[in-house]
């Protein structure tokens, strides 16, 4: 029944990120997913420390003698865990980029040693509480960087999603994929309108949300107009624009409606979900520069060893494959992003609480909304402003 209602390739696509055109199926992907799971695991541990702050403080308060209550204790523990995790990711990146001989082993193997390294860093961060007092200012820069990366890759994710479904529609005689594009776009705009109503009912800043809603409408209309490069077809940017504007509306609504002093775990879960979505997309993206170089090296090796035995040629192929799987500069972006993500996660879990009176949670969420709209608008107007440049993704 399910396969009749929803095509099999669509079900598998949602499970295995099939909405992406290119998937990285090498062993590097496995390592990246382990790094993401590691960050999420310690983020979950930090969340439990926050939920059971008083109990944790009564039993483990000796770890933070400067803290006089459970709130201070949980904040310092979360910051210590996230700071040590960020340092761990940057150390792995540094070793990977510094030595070609250690790159493969350091990035994809030696997990026991890496876990030991992390706990050593964590021990140092827990006992150097003076550093944790400046966590907000240390993490602020990295968090802004991650917010930018998150906005960019959420937009890229939406574009790949839209392009894949549009290609399926173009290559099929059925109207199924067109219905799916329209349906998900309608659902996105229903959510946008619902969030606008919620802001009207529960926030005194309704005019801000109304302005954001009209901006989203204008951007969506422009993305399908003849002035935009994507406007040549009514479905070409329909889903990507609708979902991106839903992201922006969510960030803006959660900023205006939710009280920073409240512990809203639903909003916290959605924030983490969107950030993980951007990281997973980045992990699954195949670097374009590796495969052609690998094939070129393989062909040269085969030409030089033309007169050798088949065993030597097979060994050269294995060596070439191992080189292709080794992490190169393509891992720099991902590892830097996940390091920044750990700082960002520490800020989110503590609700940016070091500056509650300055409304830092409100500013952070509004910045996320603005970046989603601004970056998406730039993807629409950049090809028109710079026609000689190649903006293909």
WODAJO-V77138 format. One record per pair of residues at least 12 apart in sequence whose C-alpha atoms are under 10 Angstrom apart, sorted by the first residue. I is the first residue (numbers start at 1). J is the second residue. D is the distance in Angstrom with one decimal. If there is no record, write none. Layout:
BEGIN
<<I:J:D> <I:J:D>>
END
This chain:
BEGIN
<<6:176:9.7> <7:176:9.7> <10:165:9.6> <16:284:9.8> <17:161:9.6> <17:280:9.0> <17:281:8.2> <17:284:8.1> <18:160:9.9> <18:161:8.8> <18:164:8.9> <19:157:8.5> <19:158:9.2> <19:159:9.8> <19:160:6.6> <19:161:5.0> <19:162:8.3> <19:163:8.7> <19:164:6.1> <19:165:7.7> <20:156:9.7> <20:157:7.5> <20:158:9.4> <20:159:9.2> <20:160:5.6> <20:161:6.4> <20:162:9.6> <20:163:8.9> <20:164:7.1> <20:281:8.3> <20:284:8.3> <20:285:8.2> <21:160:6.7> <21:161:8.5> <21:163:8.6> <21:164:6.8> <21:285:8.9> <21:286:9.6> <22:160:9.3> <22:284:7.7> <22:285:6.3> <22:286:6.1> <22:287:9.3> <22:288:9.7> <23:281:9.2> <23:283:8.9> <23:284:5.2> <23:285:5.7> <23:286:5.8> <23:287:9.6> <24:282:9.8> <24:283:7.6> <24:284:5.0> <24:285:5.8> <24:286:4.7> <24:287:8.1> <25:284:7.8> <25:285:9.5> <25:286:8.3> <26:284:9.7> <26:286:9.1> <26:324:9.1> <26:325:6.5> <26:326:9.6> <27:108:7.6> <27:325:6.7> <27:326:8.7> <27:327:9.6> <28:104:9.1> <28:107:8.2> <28:108:6.8> <28:283:8.8> <28:284:9.6> <28:325:6.6> <28:326:7.5> <28:327:6.8> <28:331:8.6> <29:108:9.4> <29:280:9.7> <29:282:10.0> <29:283:6.3> <29:284:6.6> <29:285:9.0> <29:286:9.2> <29:325:9.8> <30:108:8.1> <30:283:9.1> <30:284:9.7> <31:107:7.1> <31:108:5.4> <31:109:8.3> <31:111:9.9> <31:283:9.3> <32:107:8.9> <32:108:8.6> <32:279:9.3> <32:280:8.6> <32:282:9.4> <32:283:6.0> <32:284:8.8> <32:331:8.9> <32:334:8.0> <32:335:8.3> <32:338:9.4> <33:279:9.2> <33:280:7.5> <33:283:7.1> <33:284:9.0> <34:108:9.4> <34:111:9.9> <35:89:8.3> <35:107:9.9> <35:283:10.0> <35:335:8.7> <35:338:8.0> <35:339:10.0> <36:276:7.9> <36:279:7.7> <36:280:7.8> <36:283:8.9> <36:335:9.9> <36:338:7.4> <36:341:9.7> <36:342:9.9> <37:276:9.7> <38:85:8.9> <38:115:9.8> <39:81:9.8> <39:82:8.4> <39:85:7.2> <39:86:9.0> <39:89:9.6> <39:276:10.0> <39:338:8.2> <39:339:9.3> <39:341:8.7> <39:342:7.0> <39:345:9.1> <40:272:9.0> <40:276:8.6> <40:342:9.1> <40:345:9.2> <42:78:9.1> <42:81:7.2> <42:82:7.8> <42:85:8.3> <42:342:9.6> <43:78:8.2> <43:81:8.2> <43:82:7.6> <43:85:9.7> <43:272:9.6> <43:342:8.3> <43:345:7.2> <43:346:8.0> <43:349:8.1> <44:349:9.7> <45:78:8.7> <45:81:9.0> <46:74:8.0> <46:75:9.0> <46:77:7.4> <46:78:5.3> <46:79:8.8> <46:80:9.6> <46:81:7.3> <46:82:8.4> <46:345:9.8> <46:346:8.5> <46:349:7.7> <46:350:9.6> <47:74:9.1> <47:78:8.0> <47:265:9.7> <47:268:10.0> <47:346:9.8> <47:349:6.8> <47:350:9.1> <48:74:9.4> <48:78:9.9> <49:70:9.5> <49:71:9.9> <49:73:9.0> <49:74:5.9> <49:75:8.8> <49:77:7.8> <49:78:7.6> <50:70:8.6> <50:71:7.7> <50:72:10.0> <50:73:8.9> <50:74:5.4> <50:75:7.4> <50:77:8.9> <50:78:7.8> <50:263:9.9> <50:349:7.9> <50:350:8.1> <51:71:9.9> <51:74:8.7> <51:263:9.2> <51:265:9.8> <52:70:8.6> <52:71:9.9> <52:74:8.6> <53:69:8.7> <53:70:5.0> <53:71:6.4> <53:72:8.9> <53:73:7.3> <53:74:5.6> <53:75:9.0> <53:77:9.9> <54:69:7.5> <54:70:4.7> <54:71:7.7> <54:73:8.7> <54:74:8.5> <55:70:7.9> <56:70:7.4> <56:73:8.3> <56:74:7.9> <57:69:7.1> <57:70:5.2> <57:71:8.6> <57:72:9.1> <57:73:6.2> <57:74:7.6> <58:70:8.0> <58:73:9.9> <60:73:8.9> <61:73:7.0> <61:74:9.6> <63:76:9.9> <63:77:8.9> <63:126:7.2> <63:127:7.3> <63:129:9.5> <64:76:7.7> <64:77:8.2> <64:126:7.7> <64:127:7.8> <64:128:9.6> <64:129:7.4> <65:127:9.8> <65:129:9.2> <66:129:8.1> <66:130:9.6> <67:129:9.9> <71:350:9.4> <74:349:10.0> <74:350:8.5> <75:132:9.3> <75:346:8.7> <75:347:9.5> <75:349:8.5> <75:350:6.1> <75:351:9.7> <75:353:8.7> <75:354:9.3> <76:125:9.7> <76:126:8.1> <76:129:7.8> <76:132:6.5> <76:133:8.2> <76:135:9.0> <76:346:9.9> <76:350:9.4> <77:122:9.8> <77:125:9.2> <77:126:7.1> <77:129:9.6> <77:132:9.1> <77:346:9.8> <78:126:9.8> <78:132:9.8> <78:345:9.2> <78:346:6.2> <78:347:9.0> <78:349:7.6> <78:350:7.6> <79:125:8.8> <79:126:9.0> <79:129:9.9> <79:131:9.8> <79:132:6.6> <79:133:9.3> <79:134:9.9> <79:135:6.8> <79:136:8.9> <79:139:9.4> <79:342:9.5> <79:343:8.2> <79:345:9.3> <79:346:5.7> <79:347:8.0> <79:349:9.1> <79:350:8.4> <80:121:9.3> <80:122:6.6> <80:123:8.7> <80:124:8.9> <80:125:5.4> <80:126:5.6> <80:127:9.0> <80:128:9.0> <80:129:8.4> <80:131:9.1> <80:132:6.8> <80:135:8.8> <80:346:8.8> <81:118:9.6> <81:119:9.4> <81:121:9.2> <81:122:6.2> <81:123:9.3> <81:125:7.8> <81:126:8.0> <81:342:9.0> <81:343:9.8> <81:346:8.2> <82:122:8.8> <82:125:9.6> <82:135:9.9> <82:139:9.7> <82:339:9.2> <82:340:10.0> <82:341:9.1> <82:342:5.4> <82:343:6.1> <82:344:8.7> <82:345:7.2> <82:346:5.5> <82:347:9.1> <82:349:9.9> <83:121:8.9> <83:122:8.0> <83:125:7.4> <83:126:9.7> <83:131:9.8> <83:132:8.5> <83:135:7.9> <83:138:9.3> <83:139:8.3> <83:339:9.1> <83:340:9.9> <83:342:7.1> <83:343:6.4> <83:345:9.9> <83:346:7.8> <84:117:9.8> <84:118:6.8> <84:119:8.2> <84:120:8.8> <84:121:5.5> <84:122:5.0> <84:123:8.5> <84:124:8.3> <84:125:6.3> <84:126:8.9> <84:339:9.9> <84:342:8.9> <84:343:9.6> <85:118:6.8> <85:119:9.1> <85:121:8.1> <85:122:7.6> <85:338:9.5> <85:339:7.5> <85:340:10.0> <85:341:9.8> <85:342:6.5> <85:343:8.6> <86:118:9.7> <86:121:10.0> <86:139:9.7> <86:142:9.8> <86:335:9.7> <86:336:9.1> <86:337:9.9> <86:338:7.6> <86:339:4.5> <86:340:6.8> <86:341:7.8> <86:342:5.3> <86:343:6.5> <86:344:9.8> <86:346:9.9> <87:118:8.5> <87:121:7.7> <87:122:9.3> <87:125:10.0> <87:339:7.2> <87:340:9.7> <87:342:9.1> <87:343:9.6> <88:114:8.3> <88:115:9.3> <88:117:7.5> <88:118:5.8> <88:119:9.3> <88:120:9.8> <88:121:7.3> <88:122:9.1> <88:339:8.0> <89:114:9.9> <89:118:9.0> <89:335:6.4> <89:336:7.6> <89:337:9.5> <89:338:7.2> <89:339:5.4> <89:340:9.2> <89:342:9.0> <90:332:9.5> <90:335:7.1> <90:336:6.8> <90:337:9.8> <90:338:8.9> <90:339:6.2> <90:340:9.2> <91:114:10.0> <91:117:9.5> <91:118:9.8> <91:335:9.8> <91:339:9.7> <92:106:6.9> <92:107:6.8> <92:114:8.4> <92:117:9.9> <92:335:8.2> <93:106:8.9> <93:107:7.9> <93:327:10.0> <93:329:9.8> <93:331:8.0> <93:332:6.7> <93:333:9.7> <93:334:9.5> <93:335:6.2> <93:336:7.5> <93:339:9.3> <94:332:9.1> <94:335:9.7> <95:107:8.5> <96:108:10.0> <96:326:9.8> <96:327:7.6> <96:328:8.0> <96:329:9.1> <96:331:8.9> <96:332:8.9> <97:327:8.7> <97:328:7.4> <97:329:7.3> <97:331:9.0> <97:332:7.9> <100:326:8.8> <100:327:9.0> <100:328:8.5> <101:326:9.8> <102:326:9.9> <103:326:6.9> <103:327:6.5> <103:328:7.9> <104:322:8.9> <104:323:8.8> <104:325:8.0> <104:326:5.1> <104:327:6.2> <104:328:9.0> <105:326:8.8> <105:327:9.6> <106:327:9.6> <107:326:8.6> <107:327:7.2> <107:331:9.3> <107:335:10.0> <108:325:9.9> <108:326:8.7> <108:327:8.5> <133:354:9.3> <134:354:9.6> <135:343:8.8> <135:346:9.1> <135:347:9.0> <135:354:9.0> <136:343:9.1> <136:346:9.2> <136:347:7.5> <136:352:7.7> <136:353:8.8> <136:354:6.6> <136:355:8.6> <137:354:9.5> <138:343:8.4> <139:340:8.0> <139:341:9.7> <139:342:8.9> <139:343:5.2> <139:344:6.9> <139:345:9.6> <139:346:8.2> <139:347:7.4> <140:340:9.6> <140:343:7.8> <140:344:7.8> <140:347:8.2> <140:352:9.4> <140:364:10.0> <141:340:8.7> <141:343:9.0> <141:344:9.4> <142:336:9.5> <142:337:9.0> <142:339:8.2> <142:340:4.9> <142:341:7.8> <142:342:8.9> <142:343:6.4> <142:344:7.1> <143:337:9.8> <143:339:9.7> <143:340:6.0> <143:341:6.9> <143:342:8.5> <143:343:6.0> <143:344:4.5> <143:345:8.3> <143:346:9.2> <143:347:7.8> <143:348:9.5> <143:364:9.3> <144:340:8.6> <144:341:9.8> <144:343:9.7> <144:344:8.0> <144:364:8.4> <144:367:8.9> <144:368:9.1> <145:336:9.7> <145:337:8.2> <145:340:6.9> <145:341:8.9> <145:344:9.1> <146:275:8.8> <146:278:9.9> <146:279:9.9> <146:336:9.1> <146:337:6.3> <146:338:8.3> <146:339:8.9> <146:340:5.5> <146:341:5.9> <146:342:9.3> <146:343:8.7> <146:344:7.0> <146:345:10.0> <147:275:8.5> <147:337:9.8> <147:340:9.0> <147:341:8.6> <147:344:8.1> <147:364:8.7> <147:365:9.5> <147:367:8.3> <147:368:6.4> <147:369:9.9> <147:371:8.1> <147:372:9.5> <148:367:9.2> <148:368:7.8> <148:371:6.9> <148:372:8.6> <148:375:9.0> <149:275:9.5> <149:278:8.0> <149:279:9.1> <149:282:9.7> <149:333:9.7> <149:337:7.3> <149:340:9.5> <149:341:9.6> <149:371:9.8> <150:274:8.1> <150:275:6.3> <150:276:8.9> <150:277:8.6> <150:278:5.5> <150:279:7.6> <150:282:9.6> <150:337:8.8> <150:341:9.2> <150:368:8.7> <150:371:9.4> <150:372:8.9> <151:244:9.0> <151:247:9.1> <151:248:9.3> <151:274:9.6> <151:275:9.1> <151:278:8.0> <151:368:7.1> <151:369:8.7> <151:370:9.4> <151:371:6.3> <151:372:5.2> <151:373:8.9> <151:374:9.4> <151:375:7.4> <151:376:8.7> <152:278:8.5> <152:371:8.3> <152:372:7.5> <152:375:6.8> <152:376:8.1> <152:379:10.0> <153:275:9.6> <153:277:8.8> <153:278:5.4> <153:279:8.0> <153:280:9.7> <153:281:7.1> <153:282:7.1> <153:372:9.9> <154:240:9.7> <154:243:9.4> <154:244:7.6> <154:247:8.7> <154:274:8.0> <154:275:8.6> <154:277:7.4> <154:278:5.4> <154:279:9.1> <154:281:8.1> <154:282:9.5> <154:372:8.3> <154:376:9.9> <155:240:7.3> <155:241:8.6> <155:243:8.7> <155:244:6.3> <155:245:9.8> <155:247:9.5> <155:278:9.0> <155:372:7.4> <155:373:9.5> <155:375:8.0> <155:376:6.6> <155:379:9.2> <156:240:8.7> <156:244:9.7> <156:278:9.0> <156:281:8.6> <156:282:9.5> <156:376:9.2> <156:379:9.9> <156:393:8.3> <157:240:8.4> <157:244:9.6> <157:277:8.7> <157:278:7.6> <157:280:9.9> <157:281:6.7> <157:282:9.0> <157:285:10.0> <158:237:9.4> <158:239:7.3> <158:240:4.7> <158:241:7.9> <158:242:9.2> <158:243:6.9> <158:244:7.0> <159:236:9.3> <159:237:7.7> <159:238:9.8> <159:239:8.1> <159:240:5.3> <159:241:8.5> <159:243:9.7> <159:244:9.3> <159:376:10.0> <159:393:9.4> <160:240:8.3> <160:393:9.3> <161:181:9.8> <161:239:8.0> <161:240:7.3> <162:181:7.6> <162:235:8.5> <162:236:7.2> <162:237:6.8> <162:238:7.5> <162:239:5.5> <162:240:5.6> <162:241:9.1> <162:243:9.7> <163:235:9.4> <163:236:7.1> <163:237:8.2> <163:239:9.0> <163:240:8.6> <164:177:9.7> <165:177:6.1> <165:178:8.0> <165:180:8.1> <165:181:7.1> <165:235:9.5> <165:236:9.4> <165:239:9.2> <166:178:7.4> <166:180:9.7> <166:181:7.8> <166:233:10.0> <166:235:6.9> <166:236:6.5> <166:237:9.1> <166:238:9.6> <166:239:9.4> <167:236:9.3> <169:181:9.2> <169:235:9.4> <178:235:7.5> <180:239:9.3> <181:235:7.2> <181:236:9.5> <181:237:9.7> <181:238:7.2> <181:239:6.0> <181:240:9.5> <182:235:7.9> <182:238:7.5> <182:239:7.4> <182:242:9.9> <183:239:9.1> <184:238:9.3> <184:239:6.9> <184:240:10.0> <184:242:8.4> <184:243:8.3> <185:235:10.0> <185:238:6.6> <185:239:5.2> <185:240:8.4> <185:241:8.4> <185:242:5.5> <185:243:7.0> <185:246:9.7> <186:238:9.7> <186:239:9.0> <186:242:8.0> <186:243:9.7> <187:242:8.9> <187:243:9.1> <187:246:9.7> <188:239:8.5> <188:241:9.5> <188:242:5.8> <188:243:5.8> <188:244:9.0> <188:245:8.2> <188:246:6.0> <188:247:9.3> <189:213:10.0> <189:216:9.8> <189:217:9.3> <189:242:6.6> <189:243:8.2> <189:245:8.4> <189:246:7.2> <189:249:10.0> <190:246:9.3> <191:243:9.7> <191:246:7.0> <191:247:10.0> <191:249:8.7> <191:250:8.8> <192:213:7.5> <192:216:9.1> <192:217:9.9> <192:242:8.9> <192:243:9.5> <192:245:7.7> <192:246:5.7> <192:247:9.0> <192:248:9.2> <192:249:6.2> <192:250:7.8> <192:253:9.5> <193:210:9.9> <193:213:8.1> <193:246:9.5> <193:249:9.2> <194:249:9.9> <195:209:8.7> <195:213:9.4> <195:246:9.1> <195:249:7.0> <195:250:7.1> <195:252:9.1> <195:253:6.3> <195:254:8.9> <195:257:9.7> <196:208:10.0> <196:209:6.4> <196:210:6.8> <196:212:9.2> <196:213:7.3> <196:249:8.1> <196:250:9.6> <196:252:9.7> <196:253:7.4> <197:209:9.4> <197:210:9.5> <197:253:9.8> <198:253:7.9> <198:254:9.8> <198:256:9.9> <198:257:7.8> <199:252:9.3> <199:253:6.3> <199:254:8.8> <199:255:9.9> <199:256:7.1> <199:257:6.1> <199:258:9.8> <200:253:9.9> <200:257:9.3> <201:257:9.1> <202:256:8.7> <202:257:6.1> <202:258:8.9> <203:253:9.0> <203:255:9.9> <203:256:6.2> <203:257:5.3> <203:258:8.7> <203:259:9.9> <204:256:8.1> <204:257:8.5> <205:253:9.7> <205:256:6.5> <205:257:8.5> <206:253:9.3> <206:256:8.2> <206:257:9.4> <208:252:8.5> <208:253:9.4> <208:256:8.5> <209:249:7.8> <209:252:6.8> <209:253:6.9> <209:255:9.9> <209:256:8.0> <210:249:9.9> <212:245:9.2> <212:248:8.3> <212:249:7.2> <212:252:7.8> <212:253:9.6> <212:369:8.7> <212:370:8.9> <212:373:9.1> <213:245:8.5> <213:246:9.6> <213:248:9.2> <213:249:7.2> <213:252:9.7> <215:245:9.0> <215:373:8.2> <216:241:8.5> <216:242:8.4> <216:244:8.9> <216:245:5.6> <216:246:8.5> <216:248:8.3> <216:249:8.2> <216:373:7.4> <216:377:9.8> <217:241:9.4> <217:242:8.9> <217:245:8.4> <219:241:7.6> <219:242:9.4> <219:245:8.4> <219:373:8.0> <219:374:9.6> <219:376:8.5> <219:377:6.7> <219:380:8.9> <220:237:8.3> <220:238:7.5> <220:239:9.5> <220:240:9.1> <220:241:5.5> <220:242:6.7> <220:243:10.0> <220:244:9.4> <220:245:7.9> <220:376:9.9> <220:377:9.2> <221:237:9.8> <221:238:9.1> <221:241:8.9> <221:242:10.0> <222:237:9.8> <222:241:9.6> <222:377:9.0> <222:380:8.3> <222:381:9.6> <223:236:8.8> <223:237:6.2> <223:238:7.6> <223:240:9.3> <223:241:7.0> <223:242:9.9> <223:376:9.5> <223:377:8.4> <223:379:9.6> <223:380:6.6> <223:381:9.2> <224:236:7.5> <224:237:6.3> <224:238:7.0> <224:241:9.0> <224:380:9.9> <225:237:9.9> <227:380:9.4> <227:381:8.9> <227:384:8.5> <228:379:9.8> <228:380:6.2> <228:381:6.9> <228:382:9.7> <228:383:8.6> <228:384:7.5> <229:379:9.7> <229:380:7.0> <229:381:8.1> <229:382:9.5> <229:383:7.1> <229:384:7.3> <230:379:10.0> <230:380:7.5> <230:383:9.9> <231:380:9.6> <237:380:9.7> <240:376:9.2> <241:373:9.4> <241:376:7.8> <241:377:9.3> <244:369:9.6> <244:372:6.7> <244:373:7.5> <244:376:7.6> <245:369:8.6> <245:372:7.5> <245:373:6.8> <245:376:8.9> <246:369:9.5> <246:372:9.6> <246:373:10.0> <247:274:8.6> <247:368:8.9> <247:369:7.2> <247:372:7.3> <247:373:9.0> <248:365:9.1> <248:366:8.6> <248:367:9.5> <248:368:7.1> <248:369:4.2> <248:370:7.1> <248:371:8.2> <248:372:5.7> <248:373:6.5> <248:374:9.9> <249:366:9.6> <249:368:9.9> <249:369:6.8> <249:370:9.7> <249:372:9.5> <249:373:9.5> <250:267:9.5> <250:270:9.4> <250:271:9.5> <250:365:9.0> <250:366:9.9> <250:368:9.7> <250:369:7.8> <251:267:9.6> <251:270:9.9> <251:271:8.6> <251:362:9.4> <251:364:9.0> <251:365:5.3> <251:366:6.5> <251:367:8.6> <251:368:6.4> <251:369:5.3> <251:370:9.0> <251:372:9.4> <252:362:8.5> <252:363:9.7> <252:364:9.7> <252:365:6.2> <252:366:5.5> <252:367:8.7> <252:368:8.0> <252:369:5.7> <252:370:8.5> <253:362:10.0> <253:365:8.7> <253:366:8.9> <253:369:9.3> <254:267:7.2> <254:268:9.9> <254:271:9.7> <254:361:9.7> <254:362:8.5> <254:365:7.4> <254:366:9.1> <255:267:9.9> <255:359:9.7> <255:360:10.0> <255:361:7.0> <255:362:4.9> <255:363:7.8> <255:364:8.2> <255:365:5.4> <255:366:6.6> <255:367:9.9> <255:368:9.9> <255:369:9.4> <256:361:9.8> <256:362:6.9> <256:363:10.0> <256:365:8.8> <256:366:8.7> <257:362:9.6> <258:361:9.7> <258:362:9.1> <259:359:9.9> <259:361:9.3> <259:362:9.1> <260:351:6.8> <260:352:8.5> <260:353:8.1> <260:356:7.1> <260:357:9.5> <260:359:7.7> <260:360:8.8> <260:361:6.5> <260:362:7.7> <261:351:8.0> <261:353:8.2> <261:356:7.7> <261:357:10.0> <261:361:9.8> <262:351:9.2> <263:349:9.8> <263:350:9.6> <263:351:8.5> <264:351:9.8> <265:349:9.6> <268:345:10.0> <268:348:7.3> <268:349:7.4> <268:351:8.7> <269:349:9.9> <271:345:9.3> <271:348:8.1> <271:349:10.0> <271:365:9.8> <272:341:9.9> <272:344:9.8> <272:345:7.6> <272:348:8.3> <272:349:9.3> <275:341:7.9> <275:344:9.3> <275:345:9.0> <276:338:9.6> <276:341:9.0> <278:337:9.8> <279:334:7.8> <279:335:10.0> <279:337:7.7> <279:338:7.3> <279:341:8.6> <280:334:9.7> <282:333:8.7> <282:334:6.6> <282:337:9.0> <282:338:9.9> <283:331:9.1> <283:333:9.9> <283:334:6.8> <283:335:9.6> <285:330:10.0> <285:334:9.9> <286:330:8.9> <287:328:9.8> <287:329:9.5> <287:330:6.2> <287:331:9.0> <288:330:9.1> <289:328:10.0> <289:329:9.8> <289:330:8.4> <290:323:9.4> <290:324:6.5> <290:325:8.7> <290:326:9.6> <290:327:9.6> <290:328:8.5> <290:329:9.8> <290:330:8.4> <291:321:9.7> <291:324:7.0> <291:325:9.5> <292:324:9.7> <293:320:9.9> <293:324:8.3> <294:317:9.9> <294:320:6.5> <294:321:7.4> <294:322:9.6> <294:323:7.5> <294:324:5.7> <294:325:9.4> <295:317:9.7> <295:320:8.3> <295:321:9.1> <295:324:8.9> <296:320:9.8> <297:316:9.7> <297:317:9.4> <297:320:7.1> <297:321:9.9> <297:323:9.7> <297:324:9.7> <298:313:9.5> <298:316:7.5> <298:317:6.4> <298:318:9.6> <298:319:9.1> <298:320:6.1> <298:321:8.6> <299:317:9.4> <299:320:9.9> <301:313:7.8> <301:316:6.8> <301:317:8.2> <301:320:8.8> <302:314:9.4> <302:316:7.9> <302:317:8.5> <347:361:9.2> <348:361:8.5> <348:364:9.8> <352:364:8.7> <379:391:8.5>>
END
